[in-house]
Amino acid sequence: MTHGEAQKTVDLALQGGGAHGALTWGVLDRLLEDARIRIATVSGTSAGAMNAVVMADGLDRGGRDGARKALESFWKAVSDAALLSPIQRSLWDRMTSNYSLDQSPGYLFFEHLTRQFSPYELNPMNINPLRDLVGATVDFERVNHCADLKVFVTATNVRTGRGRTFTQPQLSVDTVMASACLPFLFQAVEIDGEAYWDGGYIGNPALYPLVEDTATRDLIVVQINPLVRERLPRTAREIINRINEITFNSSLIKELRSIELLHQLIEAEKLESERYRDIFVHLIHAHEELKDLDASSKMNAEWAYLVHLKERGRAWADRFLTRHFDDLGVRSSFDLKSLFTDSFRPPQIPESGTTQGKGR
């Protein structure tokens, strides 16, 4: 940050997506590297929730550099834990540098098994190595006392079908695992007598805690699930994967539409105030790059793949900052009106030096 240059404060919304959460790791790494950006609040779901609590832990330990180191250590631990997993790439995929697991015998076997039997039948002891990993790598006492970052984690109440958002000082390994609890893979996580599944069904991620943050006007959504797929899914796996993508994006789209309706109301009724403040929405996303990531690769935690995703995420954030840093605090760089049309095309983050139309 140059002398006299104002620091800009933003809130972040982090989607879930399994190993694809390493894309978000890259985005966070680049934002933390830039002293011009201050991250005030994060709302995360599933892998987004894990990134959020790891970042808060690292910030409390050692500031920005501590957060970057904590994120790298966490994803390396995830990769190391997966080394002995039976779900590995096929020999041909390794030879062709294809990170998909669509041809992995282990992946295909477990995919078939989880469609026939529930996690209560397959794993009656409720063994969850990921829970052990999160508990061992994240100091939740630090997370809950982190003064530099407010964190919100969303899970879905199985009984009511409603979302529940946890924040400091309630954050724990249970709240994070509830947010990441895919019902075909894990038993529901019980908290205070209620059972919870993955928060992506109700808020991927939840935006309303960020909208209510009157201290910050800029909301940056880190989108790692494809909104659009041009090719019609035809196989059973492709159909299921596309249904999941639509399901996990639908809550986000609804909340973004609500923000646009609020903006229209504020403009029409001239309600701009601390109570009815307008929000500037931004999107860090690269539609074309997401299309080549198979859904099965969300289960691939090989270190080379995670680092590859991290570098992609860093590039997204770098291009966003080059293009839209001056928009922060001034205007939205994402046109929310486009979400109301059936012909929606996700915006592309252009290479540095190119131009692209802005939102409001």
C-alpha positions in Angstrom: 0.0 0.0 0.0 1.5 3.3 -1.1 1.8 6.2 1.3 -1.5 8.0 1.7 -3.5 5.3 -0.1 -6.7 4.5 1.7 -7.3 0.9 2.7 -10.5 -0.6 1.5 -12.7 -2.8 3.7 -14.6 -5.7 2.3 -16.8 -8.6 3.4 -16.3 -12.0 1.7 -18.8 -14.8 0.9 -17.1 -18.2 0.4 -18.8 -21.1 -1.4 -18.3 -24.7 -0.6 -17.0 -27.2 -3.1 -14.8 -29.9 -1.6 -11.2 -29.9 -2.9 -12.2 -27.0 -5.2 -12.1 -24.9 -2.0 -8.4 -24.7 -2.8 -9.5 -22.1 -5.4 -10.8 -20.0 -2.6 -7.5 -20.6 -0.7 -5.8 -19.0 -3.7 -8.2 -16.0 -3.7 -7.7 -15.5 0.1 -3.9 -15.8 -0.3 -3.8 -13.0 -2.9 -6.2 -10.7 -0.9 -4.2 -11.2 2.3 -1.1 -10.3 0.4 -2.5 -7.0 -0.6 -2.3 -4.5 2.2 -4.8 -2.2 0.4 -7.5 -4.7 1.3 -8.9 -5.3 4.8 -11.2 -8.3 5.2 -13.7 -7.5 7.9 -16.3 -10.3 7.8 -16.5 -13.7 6.1 -19.5 -15.9 5.6 -18.6 -19.5 4.6 -20.2 -22.8 3.9 -18.6 -26.2 3.8 -15.1 -25.8 2.4 -15.7 -22.1 2.5 -16.4 -22.4 6.3 -13.1 -24.3 6.7 -11.2 -21.6 4.8 -12.8 -18.9 7.0 -12.0 -20.5 10.4 -8.5 -21.4 9.3 -7.9 -17.8 8.2 -9.3 -16.4 11.5 -7.0 -18.7 13.5 -4.0 -17.6 11.4 -4.9 -13.9 11.7 -5.1 -14.2 15.5 -1.8 -16.0 15.6 0.3 -13.9 13.2 -1.7 -11.4 11.2 -1.9 -11.6 7.4 1.3 -13.7 7.0 0.0 -16.0 9.8 -3.3 -16.4 8.0 -1.6 -17.3 4.7 0.7 -19.8 6.4 -2.3 -21.3 8.3 -4.2 -21.8 5.0 -1.3 -23.5 3.3 -0.7 -25.8 6.3 -4.4 -26.7 6.4 -4.6 -27.7 2.8 -1.3 -29.6 3.0 -2.7 -31.5 6.0 -5.8 -32.3 3.9 -3.6 -33.6 1.1 -1.4 -35.7 3.5 -4.5 -37.2 5.0 -5.7 -38.3 1.6 -2.5 -40.1 0.6 -3.8 -43.5 1.9 -7.4 -43.0 0.6 -8.7 -45.7 -1.7 -10.1 -43.0 -3.9 -7.2 -42.2 -6.3 -6.8 -41.3 -9.9 -6.5 -44.1 -12.5 -3.1 -44.8 -14.0 -4.2 -43.4 -17.4 -5.4 -40.2 -15.7 -2.0 -39.8 -14.0 -0.2 -40.3 -17.3 -2.4 -37.7 -19.0 -2.4 -35.2 -16.2 -6.1 -35.5 -15.8 -7.3 -34.7 -12.2 -10.8 -36.1 -12.7 -11.8 -39.2 -10.7 -14.4 -40.3 -13.2 -12.3 -43.4 -14.1 -11.1 -44.1 -10.6 -12.1 -47.6 -9.5 -12.2 -46.5 -5.9 -14.3 -43.5 -6.6 -16.7 -45.5 -8.8 -17.0 -48.2 -6.1 -17.8 -45.7 -3.3 -20.1 -43.7 -5.5 -22.2 -46.8 -6.1 -22.0 -47.8 -2.4 -23.2 -44.4 -1.1 -26.2 -44.6 -3.5 -27.3 -47.9 -2.0 -26.5 -47.5 1.6 -26.7 -44.6 4.1 -23.7 -43.4 6.2 -25.5 -44.8 9.2 -25.3 -48.3 7.6 -21.8 -47.9 6.1 -20.2 -46.1 9.0 -22.2 -46.9 12.2 -19.2 -45.8 14.4 -19.4 -42.3 12.6 -15.7 -42.3 11.9 -14.8 -39.0 10.2 -11.1 -38.3 9.5 -11.9 -34.8 8.2 -13.4 -33.9 11.6 -10.2 -35.1 13.3 -8.1 -33.1 10.9 -10.1 -29.9 11.4 -10.0 -30.3 15.1 -6.2 -30.9 15.1 -5.3 -28.0 12.8 -7.7 -25.2 13.9 -7.5 -23.6 17.4 -11.2 -22.7 17.8 -10.4 -20.7 21.0 -8.3 -18.4 18.8 -11.1 -18.3 16.2 -13.7 -17.3 18.7 -11.5 -14.6 20.2 -10.2 -13.3 16.8 -10.9 -9.5 16.9 -9.7 -9.0 13.3 -12.3 -11.1 11.5 -16.0 -11.8 12.1 -16.9 -15.3 10.8 -20.3 -16.8 10.0 -20.8 -20.5 9.3 -24.1 -21.8 7.9 -25.6 -25.3 8.3 -29.0 -26.8 7.3 -31.3 -28.0 10.1 -32.5 -31.5 8.9 -35.7 -31.3 10.9 -36.9 -27.8 9.9 -35.2 -27.4 6.5 -34.0 -24.0 7.7 -30.6 -22.6 7.9 -28.7 -21.8 11.1 -25.8 -19.4 11.1 -23.1 -19.8 13.7 -20.6 -17.1 14.7 -18.1 -16.3 17.4 -18.1 -17.3 20.2 -20.1 -20.4 19.1 -17.7 -21.7 16.4 -16.4 -25.2 17.0 -15.3 -28.2 15.1 -19.0 -29.4 15.2 -20.4 -26.2 13.6 -17.8 -26.4 10.8 -18.5 -30.1 10.2 -22.2 -29.5 10.3 -21.7 -26.9 7.5 -19.8 -29.5 5.5 -22.0 -32.5 6.2 -23.0 -34.1 2.9 -25.8 -36.4 3.8 -24.8 -39.2 1.5 -21.3 -39.3 3.0 -21.6 -38.3 6.7 -24.1 -38.8 9.5 -25.9 -35.6 10.5 -24.0 -33.5 13.0 -26.0 -32.9 16.2 -25.7 -29.5 18.0 -27.9 -28.5 20.9 -30.2 -31.4 20.2 -30.7 -30.6 16.5 -29.3 -32.4 13.5 -27.6 -30.6 10.7 -26.5 -31.2 7.1 -24.4 -29.2 4.7 -25.2 -25.5 4.7 -25.1 -25.3 0.9 -28.7 -26.5 0.7 -29.9 -23.3 2.4 -27.1 -20.8 1.9 -24.0 -21.3 -0.2 -22.9 -19.1 1.4 -25.4 -17.1 3.5 -25.3 -13.5 2.5 -27.7 -11.9 5.0 -25.1 -11.7 7.8 -23.0 -9.6 5.4 -25.9 -7.5 4.3 -26.6 -6.6 7.9 -23.0 -5.5 8.4 -23.6 -1.7 8.2 -19.9 -0.9 8.7 -18.9 -2.4 5.3 -20.5 -1.7 1.9 -18.5 -4.0 -0.4 -19.5 -7.7 -0.6 -17.3 -10.0 -2.6 -18.7 -13.4 -3.5 -16.0 -16.1 -4.3 -18.0 -18.3 -6.7 -16.5 -21.8 -7.2 -19.6 -23.7 -8.5 -20.4 -23.2 -12.2 -23.6 -21.3 -12.7 -23.9 -22.2 -16.4 -23.1 -25.4 -18.3 -23.7 -25.1 -22.0 -23.6 -28.8 -22.7 -26.8 -30.8 -21.9 -26.0 -33.5 -19.3 -26.9 -37.0 -20.6 -25.3 -39.6 -18.4 -26.7 -40.4 -15.0 -23.6 -39.0 -13.3 -23.7 -35.8 -15.3 -27.4 -35.3 -14.5 -26.8 -35.8 -10.8 -23.8 -33.5 -10.8 -25.8 -30.8 -12.6 -28.7 -31.1 -10.2 -26.2 -30.6 -7.3 -24.7 -27.6 -8.9 -28.1 -26.0 -9.5 -29.2 -26.8 -5.9 -26.1 -25.4 -4.3 -26.2 -22.2 -6.4 -30.0 -21.6 -6.1 -29.8 -20.1 -2.6 -27.0 -17.8 -3.6 -28.9 -16.5 -6.6 -32.0 -15.9 -4.5 -30.1 -13.8 -2.0 -28.4 -11.8 -4.8 -31.7 -11.2 -6.3 -33.0 -9.9 -3.0 -30.1 -7.5 -2.8 -30.9 -6.2 -6.2 -34.6 -5.7 -5.2 -33.4 -3.9 -2.1 -31.2 -1.7 -4.3 -34.2 -0.8 -6.5 -36.3 0.0 -3.4 -33.6 2.3 -2.0 -33.3 4.1 -5.3 -37.0 4.4 -5.8 -37.8 5.6 -2.3 -34.5 7.4 -1.7 -34.0 5.4 1.5 -30.2 5.5 1.6 -29.2 5.7 5.3 -27.4 3.6 7.9 -30.5 1.5 8.2 -31.2 1.1 4.4 -27.7 1.3 2.9 -27.0 0.2 -0.6 -24.5 -2.7 -1.1 -21.8 -2.9 -3.7 -21.6 -6.5 -5.0 -18.6 -8.0 -6.7 -17.9 -11.5 -8.0 -14.6 -13.4 -8.1 -15.3 -16.1 -10.6 -14.0 -17.5 -13.9 -16.8 -19.4 -15.7 -14.7 -20.9 -18.5 -12.1 -22.2 -16.1 -14.7 -23.9 -13.8 -16.3 -25.8 -16.7 -13.2 -28.0 -17.1 -13.3 -29.1 -13.5 -15.2 -32.4 -13.2 -17.5 -32.8 -10.2 -15.5 -35.9 -9.2 -12.3 -33.8 -8.8 -13.9 -32.2 -5.7 -12.7 -35.5 -4.0 -9.2 -35.2 -5.3 -6.9 -33.9 -2.6 -3.5 -34.6 -4.3 -1.1 -31.8 -3.4 -0.2 -31.0 -7.0 -3.9 -30.5 -7.8 -4.6 -28.4 -4.7 -1.6 -26.2 -5.6 -2.8 -25.9 -9.2 -6.2 -24.8 -7.9 -4.6 -22.3 -5.5 -2.7 -20.7 -8.3 -5.9 -20.4 -10.4 -7.6 -18.8 -7.5 -4.7 -16.3 -7.0 -4.9 -15.4 -10.7 -8.7 -14.8 -10.4 -8.1 -12.5 -7.4 -5.2 -10.7 -9.1 -7.2 -10.0 -12.2 -10.2 -8.8 -10.1 -8.0 -6.4 -8.1 -6.4 -5.1 -11.3 -9.8 -4.5 -12.9 -12.0 -3.6 -10.0 -10.0 -2.2 -7.1 -11.1 1.3 -7.9 -14.7 0.2 -7.9 -14.6 -0.9 -4.2 -16.5 1.6 -2.1 -17.8 3.3 -5.2 -20.0 0.9 -7.3 -20.9 -2.7 -7.9 -18.7 -4.5 -10.5 -21.3 -7.2 -10.9 -24.6 -6.5 -12.7 -27.3 -8.1 -10.4 -30.0 -7.4 -13.0 -28.5 -10.1 -15.2 -29.8 -12.7 -12.6 -33.4 -11.9 -13.6 -33.0 -13.1 -17.2 -33.0 -16.6 -18.5 -30.2 -15.7 -20.9 -27.7 -15.1 -18.0 -24.1 -15.4 -18.9 -21.6 -15.2 -16.0 -19.2 -12.3 -16.2 -15.6 -13.1 -17.1 -12.6 -11.7 -15.3 -10.5 -10.4 -18.2 -6.8 -10.6 -18.5 -5.0 -7.5 -17.1 -5.3 -4.6 -19.4 -8.6 -5.6 -21.1 -11.9 -3.8 -20.6 -15.3 -5.0 -19.7 -18.6 -3.3 -18.9 -19.4 -2.6 -15.3 -22.5 -3.0 -13.2 -24.2 -0.2 -11.4 
